[in-house]
Amino acid sequence: MQPDFSKIPSMDSLLQQLHAHSNKIDQIFIKKLLETILDEIKTNPENHKILKKNREEISEFIIKETEKKIDHFLSPTFSRVINGTGVILHTGLGRAPLGSNIIQVVGDAAGYTTLEIKRTTGKRGERLDHVNKLLNLLTGADESVVVNNNAAAVLLVLNSLAKRKEVIVSRGELVEIGGSFRMPEVMISSGAKMIEVGSTNKTHFHDYEQAITDKTAAILLVHPSNYKIIGFTEKPEVKDILTLAHKHKIPVIFDLGSGAFIDMSQYGFEYEPVARDVIAMDFDVVTFSGDKLLGGPQAGIVLGRAEFIGKLLKNPLYRAFRPDKVTLLLLEDILLSYLNDSAVDDIPALALLSTPPETLRDRADKICRALAESGIKTRVISTTALAGGGSAPEEGLPSYGIEIDSAQSPDDTAKNLRTAEVPVMGRIISDRFVLDLKAVSTEEDDELTAIIKSVLGQ
């Protein structure tokens, strides 16, 4: 039996009934939403059952569905999150969290700024001047460039230095850098020709040596900041590759990835190369992210010799990749914290990474006692957190969390907390819902407790 589409009210009739929403959203958009709903009713057989109702009921259904869509579009999708996953540089949650002073910092960039104006002369300046001197001073680099992420940084470097030429790279370093962006694809997009040497687990010095030709423009090394190859492995000393390359007047590009500015081994990590140490090793160009171990906003940072950085700045791609005023202002604020030797206290990501497990245990115990007063059963458990964001691969960080014993299923508990007014994200361990405190700031403890009470309290 064919559905009776004649029972669907006219567009004019529906628009009149939705007139009350015209002060919230333009009539043009209301009409588009209505058309979408009507199309779904006509084309989806599952919706044909609606047409069995009378005209008034059909009209009421369409109005309610349209109102839902209007409310959905008018609701902001960005929300602050309390991160109980135990992953500090969580890519899905925006990687490195920024400090409470961000409101003031971003507020300073809300109006007009001295982005490209020199205050002393009133003449046109360069936007990178706000961060270049700091980057160069902190790392010892000759010059630096900032773009919008590390993938853009690598692509810009390769396109500027090796377009239509050969770049030597070990097969063991052809990584996927997130979001399905793989190093070979970045290299192809840059216009460089990739010359693979060695094998996945072993690359020898002579592999690099034999691959050099008069068409070689660079050697690319990739630090394993988001992966680890263990077991039967081998690779040459970096100093030997640098000596070989410089003997042939070939630059060595190092994709550092996580971009630490301080030695994280003092906080229980395996050693991650520090940007200043890498520059001191005589690399020609170094790239890394701004929102990983540096603890800043999303950015791609390039350090290197002036002759190579100059080529990047002359490349038309730089204008396409360059950062905006907010990114530069936030990055300047982060770099000043390093210069003032207050980074671990001022930069949330570093503060979280350096928090001792004992402190987390005491905080978890306090939260559990407060929840018990509301009849919510919990217990403190030891957990293993992660740096995340492609930093310190597979390296577990000792932590403590709160295991919630609820009549709800772990999935339901996760959903209910995730959909709270301030979303709370956790993880399921051994069929129990757990909130790991490694990525939760001390200032959030009371709020977290209140949210759990409102969602799970009797």
C-alpha positions as a Markdown table, in Angstrom:
| # | Residue | x | y | z |
|---|---|---|---|---|
| 1 | Met | 0.0 | 0.0 | 0.0 |
| 2 | Gln | 1.4 | 3.4 | -1.1 |
| 3 | Pro | 1.8 | 6.0 | 1.7 |
| 4 | Asp | -0.6 | 8.9 | 1.5 |
| 5 | Phe | 1.7 | 11.9 | 1.2 |
| 6 | Ser | -1.3 | 14.2 | 0.8 |
| 7 | Lys | -1.8 | 14.1 | 4.5 |
| 8 | Ile | 1.4 | 16.1 | 5.0 |
| 9 | Pro | 0.6 | 19.7 | 5.9 |
| 10 | Ser | 1.6 | 22.4 | 3.5 |
| 11 | Met | 4.9 | 24.2 | 4.0 |
| 12 | Asp | 3.1 | 27.5 | 4.6 |
| 13 | Ser | 1.0 | 25.9 | 7.3 |
| 14 | Leu | 4.0 | 24.5 | 9.0 |
| 15 | Leu | 6.0 | 27.7 | 8.8 |
| 16 | Gln | 3.1 | 29.6 | 10.4 |
| 17 | Gln | 3.1 | 27.2 | 13.4 |
| 18 | Leu | 6.9 | 27.6 | 13.7 |
| 19 | His | 6.7 | 31.4 | 13.6 |
| 20 | Ala | 7.5 | 31.6 | 17.3 |
| 21 | His | 11.0 | 30.4 | 16.5 |
| 22 | Ser | 11.7 | 33.2 | 14.0 |
| 23 | Asn | 13.2 | 35.3 | 16.8 |
| 24 | Lys | 15.8 | 32.6 | 17.4 |
| 25 | Ile | 16.7 | 31.6 | 13.8 |
| 26 | Asp | 16.0 | 33.0 | 10.4 |
| 27 | Gln | 12.9 | 31.8 | 8.5 |
| 28 | Ile | 15.1 | 30.7 | 5.6 |
| 29 | Phe | 16.9 | 28.2 | 7.8 |
| 30 | Ile | 13.7 | 27.0 | 9.4 |
| 31 | Lys | 12.4 | 26.3 | 6.0 |
| 32 | Lys | 15.5 | 24.3 | 5.1 |
| 33 | Leu | 15.2 | 22.2 | 8.3 |
| 34 | Leu | 11.5 | 21.6 | 7.5 |
| 35 | Glu | 12.4 | 20.5 | 4.0 |
| 36 | Thr | 15.0 | 18.0 | 5.5 |
| 37 | Ile | 12.4 | 16.5 | 7.8 |
| 38 | Leu | 9.8 | 16.2 | 5.1 |
| 39 | Asp | 12.3 | 14.6 | 2.8 |
| 40 | Glu | 13.1 | 12.1 | 5.5 |
| 41 | Ile | 9.4 | 11.2 | 5.9 |
| 42 | Lys | 9.0 | 10.7 | 2.1 |
| 43 | Thr | 12.1 | 8.8 | 1.3 |
| 44 | Asn | 12.6 | 6.6 | 4.4 |
| 45 | Pro | 10.2 | 3.7 | 4.5 |
| 46 | Glu | 10.7 | 3.5 | 8.3 |
| 47 | Asn | 9.0 | 7.0 | 8.6 |
| 48 | His | 6.0 | 6.1 | 6.4 |
| 49 | Lys | 4.2 | 4.7 | 9.5 |
| 50 | Ile | 3.8 | 8.4 | 10.6 |
| 51 | Leu | 1.4 | 8.9 | 7.7 |
| 52 | Lys | -1.1 | 6.4 | 9.3 |
| 53 | Lys | -1.8 | 9.1 | 11.9 |
| 54 | Asn | -4.3 | 11.9 | 11.3 |
| 55 | Arg | -3.3 | 15.3 | 9.8 |
| 56 | Glu | -3.1 | 17.0 | 13.1 |
| 57 | Glu | -0.9 | 14.4 | 14.7 |
| 58 | Ile | 1.4 | 14.4 | 11.6 |
| 59 | Ser | 1.7 | 18.2 | 11.9 |
| 60 | Glu | 2.5 | 18.0 | 15.6 |
| 61 | Phe | 5.2 | 15.4 | 14.9 |
| 62 | Ile | 6.8 | 17.5 | 12.2 |
| 63 | Ile | 6.7 | 20.6 | 14.4 |
| 64 | Lys | 8.4 | 18.8 | 17.3 |
| 65 | Glu | 11.1 | 17.3 | 15.1 |
| 66 | Thr | 11.8 | 20.7 | 13.6 |
| 67 | Glu | 12.0 | 22.3 | 17.1 |
| 68 | Lys | 14.5 | 19.6 | 18.1 |
| 69 | Lys | 16.7 | 20.4 | 15.1 |
| 70 | Ile | 16.5 | 24.2 | 15.8 |
| 71 | Asp | 17.5 | 23.6 | 19.4 |
| 72 | His | 20.3 | 21.3 | 18.3 |
| 73 | Phe | 21.7 | 23.9 | 15.8 |
| 74 | Leu | 21.5 | 26.7 | 18.4 |
| 75 | Ser | 23.4 | 24.7 | 21.1 |
| 76 | Pro | 27.2 | 25.1 | 21.1 |
| 77 | Thr | 29.0 | 21.9 | 20.5 |
| 78 | Phe | 32.3 | 22.9 | 22.2 |
| 79 | Ser | 32.3 | 22.2 | 25.9 |
| 80 | Arg | 34.9 | 22.2 | 28.6 |
| 81 | Val | 35.6 | 18.6 | 29.7 |
| 82 | Ile | 36.9 | 17.0 | 32.9 |
| 83 | Asn | 39.4 | 14.5 | 31.7 |
| 84 | Gly | 39.3 | 11.3 | 33.8 |
| 85 | Thr | 40.7 | 9.1 | 31.0 |
| 86 | Gly | 44.3 | 9.1 | 32.3 |
| 87 | Val | 45.6 | 10.4 | 29.0 |
| 88 | Ile | 47.1 | 13.8 | 29.5 |
| 89 | Leu | 47.7 | 14.9 | 25.9 |
| 90 | His | 44.4 | 13.5 | 24.7 |
| 91 | Thr | 44.1 | 14.3 | 21.0 |
| 92 | Gly | 40.3 | 14.0 | 21.1 |
| 93 | Leu | 40.1 | 16.4 | 24.0 |
| 94 | Gly | 42.4 | 19.0 | 22.5 |
| 95 | Arg | 45.8 | 17.7 | 23.6 |
| 96 | Ala | 47.7 | 20.0 | 26.0 |
| 97 | Pro | 45.3 | 21.8 | 28.3 |
| 98 | Leu | 45.9 | 25.6 | 28.6 |
| 99 | Gly | 46.1 | 27.4 | 31.9 |
| 100 | Ser | 43.4 | 29.5 | 33.6 |
| 101 | Asn | 45.2 | 32.6 | 32.5 |
| 102 | Ile | 44.1 | 31.8 | 29.0 |
| 103 | Ile | 41.0 | 34.0 | 29.5 |
| 104 | Gln | 43.2 | 37.0 | 30.0 |
| 105 | Val | 45.7 | 36.0 | 27.2 |
| 106 | Val | 42.9 | 35.4 | 24.6 |
| 107 | Gly | 41.1 | 38.5 | 25.8 |
| 108 | Asp | 44.2 | 40.5 | 24.9 |
| 109 | Ala | 43.9 | 39.2 | 21.4 |
| 110 | Ala | 40.2 | 39.8 | 21.0 |
| 111 | Gly | 40.5 | 43.3 | 19.6 |
| 112 | Tyr | 43.2 | 44.9 | 17.5 |
| 113 | Thr | 46.7 | 43.7 | 18.3 |
| 114 | Thr | 50.3 | 44.5 | 17.3 |
| 115 | Leu | 50.3 | 41.4 | 15.2 |
| 116 | Glu | 52.3 | 42.9 | 12.3 |
| 117 | Ile | 53.0 | 46.4 | 13.5 |
| 118 | Lys | 56.2 | 47.6 | 15.2 |
| 119 | Arg | 55.4 | 49.8 | 18.1 |
| 120 | Thr | 58.7 | 51.6 | 18.0 |
| 121 | Thr | 58.4 | 52.7 | 14.3 |
| 122 | Gly | 54.7 | 52.2 | 13.5 |
| 123 | Lys | 55.7 | 50.4 | 10.4 |
| 124 | Arg | 54.8 | 46.9 | 9.2 |
| 125 | Gly | 56.4 | 44.1 | 11.1 |
| 126 | Glu | 56.5 | 40.3 | 10.9 |
| 127 | Arg | 54.0 | 38.2 | 13.0 |
| 128 | Leu | 56.7 | 35.7 | 13.9 |
| 129 | Asp | 58.8 | 38.3 | 15.6 |
| 130 | His | 56.6 | 37.8 | 18.7 |
| 131 | Val | 57.9 | 34.2 | 19.2 |
| 132 | Asn | 61.0 | 33.8 | 17.1 |
| 133 | Lys | 63.4 | 35.5 | 19.5 |
| 134 | Leu | 62.1 | 33.4 | 22.4 |
| 135 | Leu | 62.3 | 30.2 | 20.4 |
| 136 | Asn | 65.8 | 31.0 | 19.3 |
| 137 | Leu | 67.0 | 31.9 | 22.8 |
| 138 | Leu | 65.4 | 28.9 | 24.4 |
| 139 | Thr | 66.7 | 26.4 | 21.9 |
| 140 | Gly | 69.9 | 27.9 | 20.5 |
| 141 | Ala | 68.5 | 27.8 | 17.0 |
| 142 | Asp | 69.7 | 30.3 | 14.3 |
| 143 | Glu | 66.1 | 31.0 | 13.2 |
| 144 | Ser | 62.6 | 29.6 | 13.5 |
| 145 | Val | 59.2 | 29.4 | 11.8 |
| 146 | Val | 55.8 | 28.6 | 13.3 |
| 147 | Val | 52.9 | 27.1 | 11.3 |
| 148 | Asn | 49.6 | 25.6 | 12.2 |
| 149 | Asn | 50.7 | 22.0 | 13.0 |
| 150 | Asn | 53.6 | 19.6 | 12.7 |
| 151 | Ala | 52.3 | 18.0 | 9.6 |
| 152 | Ala | 52.3 | 21.4 | 7.9 |
| 153 | Ala | 55.8 | 22.0 | 9.3 |
| 154 | Val | 57.2 | 18.8 | 7.7 |
| 155 | Leu | 55.4 | 19.4 | 4.5 |
| 156 | Leu | 56.7 | 23.0 | 4.3 |
| 157 | Val | 60.3 | 22.0 | 5.0 |
| 158 | Leu | 60.3 | 19.2 | 2.4 |
| 159 | Asn | 58.6 | 21.3 | -0.3 |
| 160 | Ser | 61.0 | 24.2 | 0.4 |
| 161 | Leu | 64.2 | 22.2 | 0.4 |
| 162 | Ala | 63.5 | 19.1 | -1.7 |
| 163 | Lys | 60.7 | 19.7 | -4.2 |
| 164 | Arg | 61.3 | 17.4 | -7.2 |
| 165 | Lys | 64.4 | 16.0 | -5.5 |
| 166 | Glu | 65.2 | 13.0 | -3.4 |
| 167 | Val | 64.9 | 12.6 | 0.4 |
| 168 | Ile | 66.4 | 9.6 | 2.1 |
| 169 | Val | 64.4 | 8.1 | 4.9 |
| 170 | Ser | 64.6 | 4.8 | 6.8 |
| 171 | Arg | 61.7 | 2.3 | 6.3 |
| 172 | Gly | 61.6 | 2.0 | 10.1 |
| 173 | Glu | 60.7 | 5.7 | 10.3 |
| 174 | Leu | 57.8 | 5.9 | 7.8 |
| 175 | Val | 55.3 | 6.5 | 10.6 |
| 176 | Glu | 51.6 | 7.5 | 10.6 |
| 177 | Ile | 51.4 | 10.8 | 12.5 |
| 178 | Gly | 47.7 | 10.8 | 13.4 |
| 179 | Gly | 44.4 | 11.1 | 11.6 |
| 180 | Ser | 45.6 | 8.7 | 8.9 |
| 181 | Phe | 48.3 | 11.2 | 7.8 |
| 182 | Arg | 51.3 | 9.0 | 7.0 |
| 183 | Met | 54.8 | 10.3 | 6.4 |
| 184 | Pro | 55.1 | 8.8 | 2.9 |
| 185 | Glu | 51.9 | 10.7 | 1.9 |
| 186 | Val | 53.2 | 14.0 | 3.5 |
| 187 | Met | 56.4 | 13.5 | 1.4 |
| 188 | Ile | 54.5 | 12.9 | -1.8 |
| 189 | Ser | 52.3 | 15.9 | -1.2 |
| 190 | Ser | 55.4 | 18.0 | -0.7 |
| 191 | Gly | 56.7 | 17.1 | -4.1 |
| 192 | Ala | 59.8 | 15.4 | -2.8 |
| 193 | Lys | 60.8 | 11.9 | -4.0 |
| 194 | Met | 61.1 | 9.5 | -1.1 |
| 195 | Ile | 64.1 | 7.1 | -1.2 |
| 196 | Glu | 63.5 | 4.3 | 1.3 |
| 197 | Val | 66.5 | 2.6 | 2.9 |
| 198 | Gly | 67.0 | -0.3 | 5.3 |
| 199 | Ser | 64.2 | -2.4 | 6.7 |
| 200 | Thr | 61.4 | -1.9 | 9.3 |
| 201 | Asn | 63.6 | -3.0 | 12.2 |
| 202 | Lys | 67.2 | -2.5 | 10.9 |
| 203 | Thr | 68.8 | 0.3 | 9.0 |
| 204 | His | 72.6 | 0.5 | 8.6 |
| 205 | Phe | 75.0 | 3.4 | 8.0 |
| 206 | His | 75.9 | 2.0 | 4.6 |
| 207 | Asp | 72.2 | 2.1 | 3.6 |
| 208 | Tyr | 72.3 | 5.9 | 3.9 |
| 209 | Glu | 75.7 | 6.1 | 2.3 |
| 210 | Gln | 74.8 | 4.1 | -0.8 |
| 211 | Ala | 71.5 | 6.0 | -1.3 |
| 212 | Ile | 73.2 | 9.4 | -1.7 |
| 213 | Thr | 73.3 | 10.7 | -5.3 |
| 214 | Asp | 73.6 | 14.0 | -7.0 |
| 215 | Lys | 69.8 | 14.2 | -6.8 |
| 216 | Thr | 69.7 | 13.9 | -3.0 |
| 217 | Ala | 68.3 | 17.0 | -1.4 |
| 218 | Ala | 68.1 | 15.9 | 2.3 |
| 219 | Ile | 68.1 | 13.1 | 4.8 |
| 220 | Leu | 65.0 | 12.9 | 7.0 |
| 221 | Leu | 65.1 | 11.3 | 10.4 |
| 222 | Val | 61.9 | 10.7 | 12.4 |
| 223 | His | 62.0 | 10.4 | 16.2 |
| 224 | Pro | 59.8 | 7.6 | 17.5 |
| 225 | Ser | 57.7 | 9.8 | 19.7 |
| 226 | Asn | 54.5 | 8.0 | 18.8 |
| 227 | Tyr | 55.7 | 4.4 | 18.2 |
| 228 | Lys | 58.4 | 2.0 | 19.4 |
| 229 | Ile | 60.2 | -0.8 | 17.6 |
| 230 | Ile | 61.7 | -3.3 | 20.1 |
| 231 | Gly | 63.6 | -6.6 | 19.8 |
| 232 | Phe | 66.0 | -7.3 | 16.9 |
| 233 | Thr | 66.7 | -3.7 | 15.9 |
| 234 | Glu | 69.6 | -1.5 | 14.7 |
| 235 | Lys | 70.2 | 1.9 | 13.4 |
| 236 | Pro | 73.3 | 4.1 | 13.0 |
| 237 | Glu | 74.5 | 6.7 | 15.4 |
| 238 | Val | 72.9 | 10.1 | 14.6 |
| 239 | Lys | 76.3 | 11.8 | 14.7 |
| 240 | Asp | 77.5 | 9.5 | 11.9 |
| 241 | Ile | 74.5 | 10.4 | 9.7 |
| 242 | Leu | 75.1 | 14.1 | 10.3 |
| 243 | Thr | 78.8 | 13.7 | 9.4 |
| 244 | Leu | 77.9 | 11.8 | 6.3 |
| 245 | Ala | 75.3 | 14.3 | 5.2 |
| 246 | His | 77.4 | 17.4 | 5.8 |
| 247 | Lys | 80.3 | 15.8 | 4.0 |
| 248 | His | 78.1 | 15.8 | 0.9 |
| 249 | Lys | 76.6 | 19.2 | 1.8 |
| 250 | Ile | 73.2 | 17.7 | 2.4 |
| 251 | Pro | 70.9 | 19.0 | 5.2 |
| 252 | Val | 69.5 | 16.6 | 7.8 |
| 253 | Ile | 65.9 | 17.2 | 8.8 |
| 254 | Phe | 64.8 | 15.8 | 12.1 |
| 255 | Asp | 61.1 | 15.4 | 12.9 |
| 256 | Leu | 61.3 | 15.5 | 16.7 |
| 257 | Gly | 57.5 | 15.2 | 17.1 |
| 258 | Ser | 56.7 | 15.8 | 20.8 |
| 259 | Gly | 59.0 | 18.8 | 21.2 |
| 260 | Ala | 60.1 | 18.7 | 24.9 |
| 261 | Phe | 61.8 | 21.8 | 26.2 |
| 262 | Ile | 62.8 | 20.3 | 29.6 |
| 263 | Asp | 64.1 | 16.8 | 30.5 |
| 264 | Met | 61.1 | 14.8 | 31.4 |
| 265 | Ser | 63.1 | 11.9 | 32.8 |
| 266 | Gln | 63.2 | 13.8 | 36.2 |
| 267 | Tyr | 59.4 | 13.0 | 36.4 |
| 268 | Gly | 59.8 | 9.3 | 35.7 |
| 269 | Phe | 59.7 | 9.3 | 31.9 |
| 270 | Glu | 62.2 | 7.7 | 29.6 |
| 271 | Tyr | 64.4 | 10.4 | 28.1 |
| 272 | Glu | 62.8 | 12.4 | 25.4 |
| 273 | Pro | 65.1 | 14.5 | 23.3 |
| 274 | Val | 65.1 | 18.2 | 24.4 |
| 275 | Ala | 64.9 | 20.7 | 21.6 |
| 276 | Arg | 68.0 | 22.6 | 22.8 |
| 277 | Asp | 70.0 | 19.3 | 22.9 |
| 278 | Val | 68.9 | 18.4 | 19.4 |
| 279 | Ile | 69.9 | 21.7 | 18.0 |
| 280 | Ala | 73.3 | 21.4 | 19.7 |
| 281 | Met | 73.8 | 18.1 | 17.9 |
| 282 | Asp | 74.1 | 20.1 | 14.6 |
| 283 | Phe | 70.9 | 19.2 | 12.9 |
| 284 | Asp | 70.0 | 21.6 | 10.0 |
| 285 | Val | 66.2 | 21.6 | 10.5 |
| 286 | Val | 64.1 | 20.4 | 13.4 |
| 287 | Thr | 60.3 | 20.2 | 13.5 |
| 288 | Phe | 57.9 | 19.4 | 16.3 |
| 289 | Ser | 54.4 | 20.1 | 17.7 |
| 290 | Gly | 53.4 | 22.9 | 20.0 |
| 291 | Asp | 50.6 | 21.1 | 21.8 |
| 292 | Lys | 52.4 | 18.0 | 23.1 |
| 293 | Leu | 55.2 | 18.1 | 25.6 |
| 294 | Leu | 55.8 | 21.8 | 25.0 |
| 295 | Gly | 52.3 | 22.3 | 26.6 |
| 296 | Gly | 51.1 | 25.0 | 24.3 |
| 297 | Pro | 48.5 | 25.6 | 21.5 |
| 298 | Gln | 48.3 | 23.6 | 18.3 |
| 299 | Ala | 51.2 | 24.7 | 16.2 |
| 300 | Gly | 54.1 | 23.3 | 14.1 |
| 301 | Ile | 57.5 | 24.7 | 15.1 |
| 302 | Val | 60.5 | 24.6 | 12.8 |
| 303 | Leu | 64.0 | 25.4 | 14.1 |
| 304 | Gly | 67.2 | 25.5 | 12.1 |
| 305 | Arg | 69.9 | 27.2 | 10.2 |
| 306 | Ala | 69.1 | 30.6 | 8.8 |
| 307 | Glu | 69.8 | 29.7 | 5.2 |
| 308 | Phe | 67.1 | 26.9 | 5.3 |
| 309 | Ile | 64.6 | 28.8 | 7.4 |
| 310 | Gly | 64.8 | 31.7 | 4.9 |
| 311 | Lys | 63.7 | 29.3 | 2.1 |
| 312 | Leu | 60.6 | 28.3 | 4.2 |
| 313 | Leu | 59.6 | 31.9 | 4.7 |
| 314 | Lys | 59.8 | 32.6 | 0.9 |
| 315 | Asn | 57.6 | 29.6 | 0.1 |
| 316 | Pro | 54.0 | 30.6 | -0.8 |
| 317 | Leu | 52.9 | 27.6 | 1.3 |
| 318 | Tyr | 54.1 | 29.4 | 4.4 |
| 319 | Arg | 51.3 | 32.0 | 4.0 |
| 320 | Ala | 48.8 | 29.2 | 3.8 |
| 321 | Phe | 50.1 | 27.5 | 6.9 |
| 322 | Arg | 50.9 | 30.5 | 9.0 |
| 323 | Pro | 49.3 | 30.8 | 12.5 |
| 324 | Asp | 46.8 | 33.4 | 13.6 |
| 325 | Lys | 47.1 | 36.0 | 16.4 |
| 326 | Val | 45.6 | 33.8 | 19.1 |
| 327 | Thr | 48.0 | 31.0 | 18.5 |
| 328 | Leu | 51.0 | 33.3 | 18.5 |
| 329 | Leu | 49.8 | 35.0 | 21.7 |
| 330 | Leu | 49.3 | 31.7 | 23.5 |
| 331 | Leu | 52.7 | 30.4 | 22.3 |
| 332 | Glu | 54.4 | 33.6 | 23.4 |
| 333 | Asp | 52.9 | 33.1 | 26.9 |
| 334 | Ile | 54.0 | 29.5 | 27.1 |
| 335 | Leu | 57.6 | 30.4 | 25.9 |
| 336 | Leu | 57.8 | 33.2 | 28.5 |
| 337 | Ser | 57.0 | 30.6 | 31.2 |
| 338 | Tyr | 60.1 | 28.6 | 30.1 |
| 339 | Leu | 62.2 | 31.7 | 30.0 |
| 340 | Asn | 61.1 | 32.6 | 33.6 |
| 341 | Asp | 61.8 | 29.0 | 34.7 |
| 342 | Ser | 58.2 | 28.6 | 35.9 |
| 343 | Ala | 57.0 | 26.2 | 33.2 |
| 344 | Val | 56.2 | 23.2 | 35.5 |
| 345 | Asp | 54.1 | 25.4 | 37.7 |
| 346 | Asp | 52.4 | 27.6 | 35.0 |
| 347 | Ile | 51.9 | 25.0 | 32.1 |
| 348 | Pro | 49.0 | 22.6 | 33.0 |
| 349 | Ala | 50.3 | 19.7 | 30.9 |
| 350 | Leu | 53.7 | 19.8 | 32.7 |
| 351 | Ala | 52.0 | 20.2 | 36.1 |
| 352 | Leu | 49.8 | 17.1 | 35.4 |
| 353 | Leu | 52.7 | 15.1 | 34.0 |
| 354 | Ser | 54.9 | 15.9 | 37.1 |
| 355 | Thr | 52.2 | 15.2 | 39.8 |
| 356 | Pro | 53.5 | 12.5 | 42.1 |
| 357 | Pro | 51.2 | 9.3 | 42.3 |
| 358 | Glu | 51.0 | 9.7 | 46.1 |
| 359 | Thr | 49.3 | 13.1 | 45.6 |
| 360 | Leu | 46.7 | 11.5 | 43.2 |
| 361 | Arg | 46.0 | 8.7 | 45.8 |
| 362 | Asp | 45.3 | 11.2 | 48.5 |
| 363 | Arg | 43.0 | 13.2 | 46.2 |
| 364 | Ala | 41.2 | 10.1 | 45.1 |
| 365 | Asp | 40.7 | 9.0 | 48.7 |
| 366 | Lys | 39.2 | 12.4 | 49.6 |
| 367 | Ile | 36.8 | 12.3 | 46.7 |
| 368 | Cys | 35.7 | 8.7 | 47.6 |
| 369 | Arg | 34.9 | 9.8 | 51.2 |
| 370 | Ala | 32.8 | 12.7 | 49.9 |
| 371 | Leu | 30.9 | 10.4 | 47.5 |
| 372 | Ala | 30.3 | 7.9 | 50.3 |
| 373 | Glu | 28.3 | 10.5 | 52.2 |
| 374 | Ser | 25.8 | 10.6 | 49.3 |
| 375 | Gly | 25.6 | 6.8 | 49.2 |
| 376 | Ile | 27.7 | 6.4 | 46.1 |
| 377 | Lys | 30.0 | 3.3 | 46.4 |
| 378 | Thr | 33.5 | 3.8 | 45.1 |
| 379 | Arg | 37.0 | 2.7 | 45.8 |
| 380 | Val | 40.5 | 4.0 | 45.1 |
| 381 | Ile | 42.5 | 1.9 | 42.7 |
| 382 | Ser | 46.0 | 2.1 | 41.2 |
| 383 | Thr | 46.0 | 2.8 | 37.5 |
| 384 | Thr | 48.4 | 3.4 | 34.6 |
| 385 | Ala | 48.1 | 6.7 | 32.8 |
| 386 | Leu | 49.6 | 7.8 | 29.5 |
| 387 | Ala | 51.2 | 11.0 | 28.3 |
| 388 | Gly | 49.3 | 10.6 | 25.0 |
| 389 | Gly | 49.3 | 12.8 | 21.9 |
| 390 | Gly | 52.1 | 10.8 | 20.3 |
| 391 | Ser | 54.5 | 11.4 | 23.2 |
| 392 | Ala | 56.3 | 8.7 | 25.2 |
| 393 | Pro | 54.8 | 5.8 | 23.3 |
| 394 | Glu | 53.4 | 3.0 | 25.5 |
| 395 | Glu | 55.1 | 4.4 | 28.6 |
| 396 | Gly | 52.8 | 4.0 | 31.5 |
| 397 | Leu | 52.7 | 6.6 | 34.3 |
| 398 | Pro | 51.8 | 5.4 | 37.8 |
| 399 | Ser | 48.5 | 6.9 | 38.8 |
| 400 | Tyr | 45.4 | 6.5 | 40.9 |
| 401 | Gly | 41.7 | 6.6 | 40.1 |
| 402 | Ile | 38.2 | 6.2 | 41.4 |
| 403 | Glu | 36.4 | 3.0 | 40.5 |
| 404 | Ile | 32.6 | 3.5 | 40.6 |
| 405 | Asp | 30.4 | 0.7 | 41.8 |
| 406 | Ser | 27.0 | 1.5 | 40.4 |
| 407 | Ala | 23.8 | -0.3 | 39.7 |
| 408 | Gln | 24.1 | 1.1 | 36.2 |
| 409 | Ser | 26.3 | -0.7 | 33.6 |
| 410 | Pro | 29.7 | 0.8 | 33.0 |
| 411 | Asp | 28.6 | 2.0 | 29.6 |
| 412 | Asp | 25.6 | 3.7 | 31.0 |
| 413 | Thr | 27.7 | 5.3 | 33.8 |
| 414 | Ala | 30.1 | 6.5 | 31.1 |
| 415 | Lys | 27.3 | 8.0 | 29.0 |
| 416 | Asn | 25.5 | 9.7 | 31.9 |
| 417 | Leu | 28.7 | 11.4 | 33.0 |
| 418 | Arg | 29.7 | 12.2 | 29.4 |
| 419 | Thr | 26.4 | 14.0 | 28.8 |
| 420 | Ala | 26.4 | 16.0 | 32.1 |
| 421 | Glu | 26.3 | 19.8 | 31.8 |
| 422 | Val | 30.1 | 19.7 | 32.2 |
| 423 | Pro | 31.1 | 16.4 | 30.5 |
| 424 | Val | 33.2 | 14.0 | 32.5 |
| 425 | Met | 35.2 | 11.5 | 30.5 |
| 426 | Gly | 36.6 | 8.3 | 32.0 |
| 427 | Arg | 37.4 | 4.8 | 30.9 |
| 428 | Ile | 36.3 | 1.2 | 31.6 |
| 429 | Ile | 38.8 | -1.2 | 33.2 |
| 430 | Ser | 37.9 | -4.8 | 33.9 |
| 431 | Asp | 34.2 | -4.0 | 33.4 |
| 432 | Arg | 34.2 | -1.2 | 35.9 |
| 433 | Phe | 33.9 | 2.5 | 35.2 |
| 434 | Val | 37.0 | 4.4 | 36.4 |
| 435 | Leu | 38.0 | 8.0 | 36.6 |
| 436 | Asp | 41.8 | 8.3 | 36.5 |
| 437 | Leu | 43.0 | 11.5 | 38.2 |
| 438 | Lys | 46.3 | 11.9 | 36.3 |
| 439 | Ala | 44.7 | 14.4 | 33.9 |
| 440 | Val | 42.4 | 16.0 | 36.4 |
| 441 | Ser | 43.6 | 19.2 | 38.0 |
| 442 | Thr | 43.4 | 19.7 | 41.8 |
| 443 | Glu | 41.1 | 22.7 | 41.2 |
| 444 | Glu | 38.6 | 20.3 | 39.5 |
| 445 | Asp | 38.2 | 17.9 | 42.4 |
| 446 | Asp | 35.2 | 19.6 | 44.1 |
| 447 | Glu | 33.4 | 20.1 | 40.7 |
| 448 | Leu | 34.1 | 16.5 | 39.7 |
| 449 | Thr | 32.6 | 15.3 | 43.1 |
| 450 | Ala | 29.5 | 17.4 | 42.6 |
| 451 | Ile | 28.9 | 16.2 | 39.1 |
| 452 | Ile | 29.2 | 12.5 | 40.1 |
| 453 | Lys | 26.7 | 13.2 | 43.0 |
| 454 | Ser | 24.2 | 14.9 | 40.7 |
| 455 | Val | 24.4 | 12.1 | 38.1 |
| 456 | Leu | 24.7 | 9.0 | 40.3 |
| 457 | Gly | 23.4 | 10.1 | 43.7 |
| 458 | Gln | 20.2 | 8.6 | 45.1 |
